[in-house]
Amino acid sequence: MKKPATFKNVGLAILLAGLSQVGQSFFSIWSDDSAANSDLTWVLRSSLSPILLVTLILVSPILEEILFQGILQGGILKGLSPIIQITLTAVVFAFMHGYSFSFGTLELVCSGIAYASVYYVTKDLKMAILCHSFSNIIVTILVFI
């Protein structure tokens, strides 16, 4: 059954994307992301920027949310309590991005919590994808500031 995107759900997705970036900013105080940010800045200023932007804003959010929210949270973890679903999904999301346990991992747990919460509240994968896309847009803009 196709779910229409409501103003409330879109607002929630955008709000939690912003809050996840606030959480990431808090943890980034203690982590050294300068190398990752300089790599991102370099690629964004290169001829590869269109490919990177399509990947960051469309491809990655769609594929990752199908995997983490659709398959993991909405399938494998469906029978567990919401707190456990959201927490496990967020932790797996963070570690699948290649971080060992560090402040970088905690930064991504913030985003994972936002995406999983949006999916839990709305029961709509499109809203989790929107939240993830908007979060990546925020990061991309902040790299340039």
N, C-alpha and C positions, 0 to 999 in steps of 0.2 A: 504494500500500500504506500503510495507516494504521499509524503507529508509536505504541506505547504510551509514555506519559511514565514514565520510570524515576526512582527516588529520586536516583540518581547524576546524571542529566541536569538534574533540577529543582535539585538542590544546586549544580551547576556554574553554572546560569543565575543563581541568587540570589547566589552568591559573586562572579561577574564583574560583576553589577550593582553590588554594593557596592564592588568594587575600581575600577570605572569612576568612581564618585563620589569615591573617594580621589584618583584621578588628576585629576579635574575640580577638586577642592578645591586641589590643588597648583598648577594653572595659574591658578585664580581669584585667587590671592594677587597676581598681577601684572596682572590685568584689572579693569576697573570694571564689574561687573554690577549695581550698585546700582539703576540705572533699570529694568532688566529684572526684578529681584527685587521692586521696589516695584510694578511693573505687575502681576506675578503675584499678589502679596499683595492688591492692590486688587480684582482680579477674583475671587480666592478668597473674599473677604469680601462680595462683591456677590451679587445674585440670579442672576448668570451662573455661579456656582460649580458647580452640578450639571452644566451643559453642559461646562465646562472640565474637570472631573474625568473625565467619560466620555470626552472627547476625549484627555486626557493618558494615561489608564490603559487604554483599549480601542481607540478608533478610530485614533489616531496610530500606536501600536505595530504594530497589525495591518497598516495600509496601508503604513507605511514598511518593515517587515520583508519584506512581499511584494515591494516594489520593490527594496530594497537586497540582501537576502539571497536571496530567491527568484529574481528576474530577473537582477540584476547579478552577484552572487557565484555563485549556483548555476547560472546560465545563460551569460551573456556572458563571464564571467571563469573559467569552469569549467576550462578547459584550462591555466591558469597555475598556478604554484607556490602553495602555501598562503599563504606570506608575502606575495606580491604580491596575491593575491586579497583577503586580509584588509586589507592596507594601502590598496589602491585603493578598496575598498568603504568603509572608514572615512573616507578623505579626501573622497570624493564625498558621503558622508552629512553630514560637517561643512559642506562648502561649500553643499550644498543647503539648509541651514538659514539661509542668508542672510548668512553672515559673510564678510568679507574675510579676508585672512591676518592673524590676530591671536591673542592668547592665548585669546580666545573660541573660535576655530577649534580650537585645540589641546585645549581642554576637551572639545569635541564629538568630536574624533578619539578621545579616550579611550573614550567611550561606543561609538563606531563599532567600535573594535577589540574591545570586549567582545562586542557583538552578533554581529559577524562570526566571532569565535572560537567562541562558543557554537554558531553554526550549523555551522561547519566541523567541530567535534568531534562534535556530536550528529547532524548531517545531518537536523535536525528544526526546521522553521520555527516550530513552536509554542514551542520552547525559546528561540529568539531573541526571539519576541514576549513571552514571560514575562520574560526578562532586561530588555527595553526597558520593559515595564510596571513592573516592580519598581524600575528605575532612576528612572523618572518619579515613582513613589510616594515614593522617598527624597528627591528634589529638592523635592517638594511639602511634605513634612514639614520639611525643613531650612529652607525659606523662613519657616516659622512660628516657628522657634527664634531 
